[in-house]
């Protein structure tokens, strides 16, 4: 249930696929000069393509604010998505405006027929608007250009080139990563609004919320009896997910000290552990634990929690779109860029702080 993003945030690790895409963008599309002097219109947009070639859980969930913005501006349009994440169709099933989700093979050079079919479909669909939602992906820019959409939108910078009809410079005061695609679309449409932003939303269904609530009742039942209904939850529940990738991972000792301070400060709450995808407790099996490989079941449980706490990871972004209150813990990554967003969602910096101090801040946030 973790996601791998650290390397791509901190340094350029472009391999042959990235270099080939960069060459293709410059070679095929680098010299076109039909940049529009008019904003993207709010009428006549019926087929939309969103390109975000990422395999991670977090980056897929960060598209949900853009999907909400597109639904509001073009309520009758159909939105196709290009991604590398195989669970994207399930994750984004709450958005009825989505048409097709095109999956790019993880190793495209090994699947030339699949890539050729995708390119053919994108080129012949006849999109009115194509949005390159990634600020630095050459593959994404290549596909956006290849779509031959009437209006193409994308960021331009020293790291992102290639023709689009509506090139938008990256802002100096950059909003969170989840809001950048919304900013991109608004700028292309001539809308200066930078105040009201849609928050990430997984759109958990009522049935999923109810199932998640029942799962928590079973998990925290003090006297379970086979075949009997568990009693209602007695107290609010805090969920802890202790896994993360690379240098974002906080050690077992860090979590032990953190929870030793947090638990008595939140004595009116129950605490559960959300177990990572590899199926082992990260907290020494000290708390009731929930494990699932089904992201919709996990989202249902997250929606039934009163609060969720973890380091920066894909499940944190899942919680940001499902849980009423999320606290993200940030040490090596920047919360101003990658943090959770929305009412009652908080980001806490860990730099040069001990776990007990962090726990006291988290407890004060949860007490609000």
C-alpha positions in Angstrom: 0.0 0.0 0.0 3.0 2.3 -0.4 4.1 4.4 -3.3 7.5 5.2 -4.7 8.0 8.9 -5.5 11.1 10.0 -3.6 13.7 9.5 -6.3 11.7 11.4 -8.9 11.2 14.4 -6.5 14.8 14.9 -5.7 16.9 14.2 -8.8 16.7 13.6 -12.5 17.1 9.9 -13.1 16.0 9.8 -16.7 16.7 6.4 -18.4 16.5 5.5 -22.1 12.7 5.8 -22.2 12.8 9.4 -20.9 15.6 10.4 -23.1 13.8 9.0 -26.2 10.6 10.8 -25.3 12.6 14.1 -24.8 14.2 13.6 -28.2 10.9 12.9 -29.8 9.2 16.0 -28.4 12.0 18.2 -29.6 12.3 16.5 -33.0 8.7 16.2 -33.9 6.9 19.0 -32.0 9.7 21.4 -31.0 9.3 23.9 -33.9 5.6 24.4 -34.3 4.4 27.9 -33.7 0.6 28.0 -33.6 0.3 29.2 -30.0 -3.2 30.6 -29.4 -3.7 34.2 -28.3 -7.2 33.3 -27.0 -8.1 31.4 -23.8 -9.5 27.9 -23.9 -13.3 28.4 -24.5 -15.9 27.3 -22.0 -18.1 26.0 -24.8 -17.6 23.5 -27.6 -15.4 21.2 -25.3 -16.9 17.7 -25.4 -14.0 15.3 -25.5 -11.2 15.9 -23.0 -7.9 14.0 -22.6 -5.9 14.2 -19.3 -2.4 12.9 -19.5 -0.6 11.9 -16.3 1.8 9.1 -16.9 2.6 7.9 -13.4 2.3 4.5 -11.8 2.0 5.7 -8.2 -1.1 5.6 -6.0 -0.5 9.2 -4.8 0.0 10.8 -8.1 -3.2 9.2 -9.4 -5.2 10.5 -6.5 -3.7 14.0 -7.0 -5.7 14.2 -10.2 -9.0 14.3 -8.4 -9.1 18.1 -7.9 -8.6 18.5 -11.7 -11.4 16.1 -12.4 -13.7 18.1 -10.1 -12.7 21.3 -11.9 -13.4 19.7 -15.3 -16.8 18.4 -14.2 -17.7 21.9 -13.0 -16.6 23.7 -16.2 -17.6 21.1 -18.7 -20.4 19.1 -17.1 -21.5 17.4 -20.3 -18.0 16.4 -21.5 -16.4 13.0 -21.4 -12.9 12.8 -19.9 -10.3 10.2 -21.0 -7.2 9.6 -18.9 -3.7 8.3 -19.9 -1.9 6.8 -16.9 0.5 4.0 -16.0 -1.3 3.1 -12.8 -3.2 -0.2 -13.2 -5.6 0.6 -10.3 -6.6 4.0 -11.7 -9.9 2.7 -13.2 -10.9 1.4 -9.7 -9.6 4.5 -7.8 -11.4 7.0 -10.0 -14.7 5.1 -10.4 -16.5 7.7 -8.4 -16.2 10.2 -11.3 -19.0 9.5 -13.8 -17.6 11.9 -16.4 -14.6 9.6 -17.0 -14.9 7.7 -20.3 -11.8 5.5 -21.1 -8.7 5.1 -19.0 -5.8 4.2 -21.2 -3.0 2.3 -19.5 0.6 2.9 -20.7 2.7 -0.3 -20.2 5.3 0.1 -17.4 8.0 -0.9 -19.9 6.7 0.5 -23.2 9.7 -0.5 -25.3 8.9 -4.2 -24.4 5.3 -3.8 -25.6 5.5 -2.0 -28.9 2.1 -3.2 -30.1 0.3 -1.9 -27.0 2.0 1.4 -27.3 1.2 1.7 -31.0 -2.4 0.9 -30.3 -2.6 3.6 -27.6 -1.0 6.2 -29.9 -3.4 5.3 -32.7 -6.4 5.7 -30.3 -5.3 9.0 -28.9 -4.6 10.4 -32.3 -7.8 9.4 -34.0 -10.3 10.1 -31.1 -10.7 13.8 -32.0 -10.2 15.5 -28.7 -11.3 19.1 -28.2 -9.0 19.6 -25.2 -5.8 17.8 -24.1 -4.2 18.6 -20.8 -0.6 17.5 -19.9 -1.0 17.4 -16.1 2.6 16.7 -15.4 5.1 19.6 -15.1 8.1 17.6 -16.3 7.1 14.4 -18.1 8.4 14.3 -21.7 6.3 11.2 -22.4 3.2 13.0 -21.3 4.0 16.0 -23.5 4.6 13.6 -26.4 1.2 12.0 -26.0 -0.5 15.4 -25.5 1.0 16.7 -28.8 0.2 13.4 -30.5 -3.5 13.7 -29.7 -3.9 16.5 -32.2 -6.5 18.1 -29.9 -7.9 21.5 -30.9 -6.6 23.0 -27.6 -3.6 21.6 -25.8 -2.5 22.8 -22.4 0.7 22.3 -20.5 3.4 23.8 -18.3 6.5 25.2 -19.9 9.9 25.5 -18.1 13.5 24.7 -18.4 12.6 21.0 -17.7 9.5 20.8 -19.9 9.4 21.7 -23.5 7.3 20.8 -26.5 4.6 22.6 -28.3 1.1 23.2 -26.8 -1.4 25.8 -27.9 -1.7 27.2 -24.4 1.7 27.1 -22.7 1.6 28.1 -19.0 4.7 29.0 -17.0 5.1 27.4 -13.7 4.1 29.9 -11.0 6.7 31.3 -8.7 4.5 30.8 -5.6 3.6 27.2 -6.5 0.5 25.7 -5.1 0.4 22.1 -3.8 1.0 19.4 -6.3 -2.7 18.4 -6.3 -3.6 21.9 -7.3 -1.1 22.5 -10.0 -3.3 20.9 -12.8 -6.3 23.1 -11.6 -4.1 26.2 -11.8 -2.9 25.1 -15.2 -6.5 24.8 -16.5 -7.6 28.1 -14.9 -4.7 30.0 -16.4 -5.4 28.5 -19.9 -9.0 29.6 -19.6 -8.1 33.1 -18.4 -9.4 32.6 -14.9 -7.2 34.3 -12.3 -8.9 32.6 -9.3 -6.3 31.3 -6.9 -8.4 31.4 -3.7 -11.0 28.6 -3.9 -9.6 25.2 -4.7 -11.2 21.8 -4.9 -9.8 19.3 -2.3 -8.8 15.8 -3.2 -11.9 13.5 -3.1 -12.0 9.8 -3.7 -15.8 10.0 -3.5 -16.3 7.0 -1.2 -19.8 5.6 -1.6 -22.3 5.4 1.2 -22.1 1.6 1.0 -18.3 1.7 1.4 -18.5 4.1 4.3 -21.0 1.8 6.1 -18.9 -1.3 5.4 -15.8 0.6 6.8 -17.7 1.5 9.9 -18.8 -2.1 10.5 -15.3 -3.3 10.0 -14.1 -0.9 12.7 -16.8 -2.2 15.0 -15.7 -5.8 14.4 -12.0 -4.9 14.8 -12.6 -3.1 18.2 -15.2 -5.5 19.6 -13.9 -6.3 23.1 -15.9 -9.7 23.3 -16.4 -11.0 19.8 -18.9 -13.8 19.3 -19.2 -15.7 16.1 -22.4 -14.8 14.3 -23.2 -11.9 16.6 -23.3 -8.3 15.6 -20.5 -6.2 17.3 -21.5 -3.3 19.5 -21.3 0.2 18.2 -18.0 2.0 18.4 -17.5 3.5 21.8 -14.9 6.1 20.9 -13.4 7.9 17.9 -10.7 5.9 16.1 -7.2 7.0 15.0 -5.6 5.0 12.2 -1.8 4.8 12.0 0.0 3.8 8.8 3.7 3.3 9.7 5.1 2.5 6.3 6.7 4.7 3.7 9.3 4.4 1.0 13.0 5.3 1.0 14.1 8.0 3.4 10.5 9.0 4.2 10.2 5.8 6.3 10.2 6.4 10.1 11.7 3.7 12.1 10.1 1.4 14.7 11.7 3.2 17.6 10.4 6.6 16.3 6.9 5.3 16.1 7.1 3.6 19.6 8.2 6.9 21.1 5.6 8.9 19.1 2.7 6.6 20.2 3.9 6.4 23.8 3.2 10.2 23.9 0.2 10.3 21.6 -1.9 7.5 23.2 -2.2 9.1 26.7 -2.8 12.5 25.1 -5.7 11.0 23.1 -7.0 8.7 25.7 -10.6 9.3 24.6 -9.7 7.6 21.2 -9.0 4.1 20.1 -5.9 3.5 18.0 -5.6 0.9 15.2 -2.9 0.1 12.8 -3.3 -0.1 9.0 -1.0 -2.9 7.8 1.1 -2.3 4.7 0.6 -4.4 1.5 3.4 -6.8 2.4 1.2 -8.0 5.3 3.3 -7.4 8.5 2.8 -5.0 11.4 5.1 -2.1 11.6 4.2 -1.4 15.2 5.0 -4.8 16.7 1.3 -5.9 16.7 0.6 -3.6 19.7 -2.7 -2.4 18.3 -5.8 -3.9 16.6 -4.7 -4.1 13.0 -6.6 -4.0 9.7 -5.1 -5.5 6.5 -6.6 -5.5 3.0 -5.3 -5.5 -0.6 -8.6 -3.9 -1.8 -8.3 -0.2 -2.1 -12.0 0.4 -1.9 -12.3 -1.5 1.4 -9.4 0.5 2.7 -11.0 3.7 1.6 -14.2 2.7 3.4 -12.2 2.1 6.7 -10.4 5.4 6.2 -13.7 7.2 5.9 -14.9 5.7 9.2 -11.9 6.9 11.1 -11.9 10.1 13.1 -8.3 10.7 12.1 -5.4 9.2 10.1 -1.7 9.8 10.8 1.3 8.7 8.7 4.4 9.9 6.9 4.3 11.1 3.3 3.1 8.1 1.2 0.4 7.0 -1.2 -1.9 5.9 1.5 -1.7 9.4 3.0 -3.1 10.8 -0.2 -5.8 8.1 -0.2 -6.7 9.2 3.3 -6.7 12.8 2.2 -9.5 11.9 -0.2 -11.5 9.7 2.2 -10.8 10.4 5.9 -12.4 13.3 7.7 -9.0 14.4 9.2 -5.5 13.5 7.9 -2.2 14.4 9.5 0.8 14.0 7.2 4.3 13.8 8.8 7.1 15.3 6.6 10.8 15.0 7.1 12.6 14.7 3.7 9.8 15.9 1.4 8.2 19.4 1.2 4.7 19.6 2.7 4.1 22.9 0.8 4.4 20.8 -2.4 3.3 17.3 -1.5 1.2 17.9 1.7 -2.4 17.0 2.3 -5.0 19.7 1.5 -8.5 20.7 2.6 -10.4 21.5 5.8 -9.2 19.5 8.8 -6.2 18.1 7.0 -2.8 19.0 8.4 0.9 18.8 7.6 3.5 18.5 10.3 7.3 19.1 9.8 9.6 16.7 11.6 13.0 18.4 10.9 15.2 18.5 14.1 12.3 17.4 16.3 12.0 14.4 18.6 9.0 12.1 18.3 7.4 13.2 21.6 7.4 16.9 20.4 5.7 15.8 17.2 3.2 13.7 19.1 2.2 16.7 21.2 1.5 18.8 18.1 -0.5 16.0 16.5 -2.5 15.6 19.7 -3.3 19.3 19.7 -4.4 19.2 16.1 -6.7 16.2 16.8 -8.2 18.0 19.8 -9.5 20.9 17.7 
